[in-house]
Amino acid sequence: MTGGEQTVLQFHPSSTSVSAKVHPVVIFNICDCYVRRPDQAERVIGTLLGSVSSDGTVDIRNSYAVPHNESSDQVALDIDYHHNMLLSHQKVNPKEVIVGWYSTGFGVSGGSALIHEFYSREVPNPVHLTVDTGFTNGEASIKAFVSVNLTLGDRQLAAQFHEIPLDLRMIEAERVGFDILKSTMVDKLPSDLEGMEASMERLLSLIDDVYKYVDDVVEQRVAPDNKIGRFIADTVASIPKISPGAFDKLINDNIQDHLLLLYLSSLTRAQLGLAEKLNTAAQIL
Amino acid sequence: MANPPMIRSFLQVAATEEVAQPLRVVQIEGLAVLKIIKHCKENAPALVTGQLLGLDVGSVLEVTNCFPFPIREEDEEIEADGANYQLEMMRCLREVNVDNNTVGWYQSTLYGSFQTVELIETFMNYQENIKRCVCIIYDPARSNQGVLALKAMKLTDSFMELYRNNNFTGEKLREKNLSWVDIFEEIPIKVSNSALISAFMTELEADTPVTQCDYDRLQLSTKPQMERNVEFLIDCMDDLSMEQQKFQFYYRNLSRQQAQQQAWLQKRRAENNARKAAGDEPLPEEDPSNPIFKPVPEPSRLESFLVTNQISNYCNQINGVAGQSFSRLYLMKALQES
């Protein structure tokens, strides 16, 4: 039973945001800023840009670092810089608004509440993202927090950081290929056909894996798992049933179409080469 | 033993460093790649541009960061605004220790249709200020097929020299031995990442057997791409034949003029002979005031060179796509049979 309203000590879950999504470019940017941080700076902080969808999910799509000075009990943020940068970013993409701020380091630290308060004035319910660039626990931990206010009636007593689920959206990075983004140096970008080859090799090895698993199950070396069995059945069933004649026709038609185009383009190239030769021949005259 | 070469004045060092090595490799950071992709993709199919920042180290051009330009407006006032934006952005990035050195620009393209006069103009503008610059071209449409369609281009030196003098007559081109192949030069791209980012990516993303890339690559339908490519190719062919018509027109004019000149000359000579017989001064054999002696301007070959470049580009793309779909089709066949 709650008594008079004035005396209730309660949390105001000021947030509606239930989760956050981070795009890889943000992580890359934060790491780059950290590598380039000023001499003697412990951490870098900066602004997160993105959008909040109707169901409260915060989509973090962009970021920029903000210079700051930190001593034991106070934090000085370059607010002018922050506003200038915001204006510049909005010129390019007006849809991206401030959604919060980030800081490197493990979890929430002392000065964080002050900075969070500043961002609360810029936008309701900012998200605080921490990226552990020091690998404190021996693992890369990226966390998102929102602030929850502890109030006694109308008076605000304290703010508490609550962790919220974070979704690392790597689709963008996947499209580029992790092989390129993972290693420190890639000498050459893979060309069309090389990429194709890699994909096919992977497909082949996957099929081999499935074969091996099925064989193992049939020969009772591995305990059968219904779920995997169903997956395999679904996959096999997803190959459309076409009569061999129709399939041959389909494939052959397609191949012929492509051959024709290939022929045309080769012809064009031959023409271009010929034209060039004629041009050079004209030079001698 | 005296070792005088060890002591060199700064000036001497500067003078020896002056010998510029040719640009061999563009080394681009993963961060810049992702930023370019983000910007280009968000605005596709509109074409966008942005600035590349980095360092020029010997024969390697390092691109360490970049920032997007707002979509360009024709309005004068907004153009001035754009210049301000650029300065502001550079200043801001310098404050957080980002390399504050422009090394070129990036732009998005649609199926590789980037070889235009505008690109050359922009390149020349950049070249005025920075000795070594590069243009990175990203193709969002092709990237959906699971290829990282990133290209670094620059103009060749001989072409730039010719362009500065604005000399694209047949004679000059022959003199320089320059053909359409020698306009653009593609520079190999390297991708580098800081150790920190590499560690994060390895930690965050376990090795998955299948990636989005593979799905995109194994997509069977290539019709739309082929159609677009062929469509562009046909457009280019039209352009090329237009250029050729212009040229034929020029040659016809030229030969007509030469015939006229000959006729006039003969008439004048006959007249002179008559005058000589009569004992008069012969008339000069040239008459600059006569309109038939005015040289016919030769059309610039630049446009046709560019169109030719485009055509060969599309041909290459068609070949690439066709090659990929052959492998896909045979894969399908094998799957169906097994």
Interface residues (C-beta under 8 A of the other chain):
Chain A: H23 P24 V25 I27 F28 N29 C31 D32 C33 Y34 V35 R36 R37 P38 V44 R61 N62 Y64 A65 V66 P67 D78 Y81 N84 M85 S88 K91 V92 N93 T133 F135 E139 A140 I142 L168 M170 I171 E172 A173 E174 R175 V176 G177 F178 I180 L181 K182 S183 T184 M185 V186 D187 K188 L189 P190 S191 D192 L193 G195 M196 S199 M200 R202 L203 S205 L206 I239 I242 P244 F247 I251 N254 I255 H258 L259 L261 L262 L264 S265 S266 T268 R269 L272 A275 E276 N279 T280 A282 Q283
Chain B: E29 G30 L31 V33 L34 K35 I37 K38 H39 E42 T64 N65 P68 F69 P70 Y85 E88 M89 C92 E95 V96 N97 V98 S143 Q145 G146 V147 L148 L150 G170 R174 N177 S179 W180 V181 P188 I189 K190 V191 S192 N193 S194 A195 L196 I197 S198 A199 F200 M201 T202 E203 L204 E205 P209 V210 T211 Q212 C213 D214 D216 R217 L218 M226 V230 L233 T308 I311 S312 Y314 C315 I318 N319 G320 V321 A322 G323 Q324 S325 F326 S327 R328 L329 L331 M332 K333 L335 Q336
